[in-house]
Amino acid sequence: MTKDKKIYIRGRRTSLKQLEASLAILKKPQEVKTIIRADKDIAYGDVVKVMGLLQAAKVTDISVAVK
């Protein structure tokens, strides 16, 4: 996540809505390893929104890295 709230997955820009749709079709979400790389200036609440989407999709291996 960039400081201007842009979200990228594997280098491709996406939106929260698109992220949610992508997560909904995961066949084995518990096997997905996720690292949220967030700019140090982004609001904590924005990172929590993404974490909430991941948790709602049953993704359990979530790490956060700050750059």
C-alpha positions in Angstrom: 0.0 0.0 0.0 1.3 3.4 -1.0 1.0 6.5 1.1 -1.7 7.7 -1.3 -3.7 4.5 -0.6 -3.0 2.6 -3.8 -3.0 -1.1 -3.5 -0.9 -3.5 -5.6 -1.0 -7.3 -5.8 2.1 -8.8 -7.4 2.9 -5.4 -9.0 -0.6 -4.8 -10.4 -2.7 -2.0 -9.1 -6.1 -3.0 -7.6 -8.8 -1.6 -5.5 -10.3 -2.7 -2.2 -13.4 -4.0 -4.1 -11.3 -5.9 -6.6 -9.2 -7.3 -3.8 -12.3 -8.5 -2.0 -13.6 -10.2 -5.2 -10.2 -11.9 -5.7 -10.2 -13.2 -2.2 -13.7 -14.5 -2.5 -12.7 -17.0 -5.2 -9.7 -18.5 -3.3 -10.0 -22.3 -3.1 -7.7 -22.8 -0.2 -7.3 -19.4 1.6 -5.7 -21.0 4.6 -2.7 -21.9 2.4 -2.2 -18.3 1.2 0.8 -16.5 2.6 0.3 -12.7 2.6 2.7 -9.8 3.3 1.1 -6.4 3.5 3.8 -3.9 2.6 2.6 -0.5 3.7 4.2 2.9 3.5 5.1 4.2 6.9 3.0 7.3 6.4 -0.3 5.4 5.6 -3.0 5.5 8.3 -3.1 2.4 10.4 -6.8 2.1 9.8 -6.2 1.7 6.1 -3.9 -1.3 6.7 -6.5 -2.7 9.1 -9.2 -2.6 6.4 -7.0 -4.8 4.2 -6.3 -7.1 7.1 -10.0 -7.4 7.7 -10.7 -8.4 4.2 -8.0 -11.1 4.4 -9.3 -12.4 7.6 -12.9 -12.4 6.3 -11.7 -14.5 3.4 -10.1 -17.0 5.9 -6.6 -16.1 5.0 -4.6 -16.8 8.2 -1.0 -16.2 7.4 -0.8 -12.4 7.3 2.4 -10.4 7.9 2.9 -6.6 7.8 6.0 -4.9 6.6 6.6 -1.2 6.7 8.8 0.7 4.3 
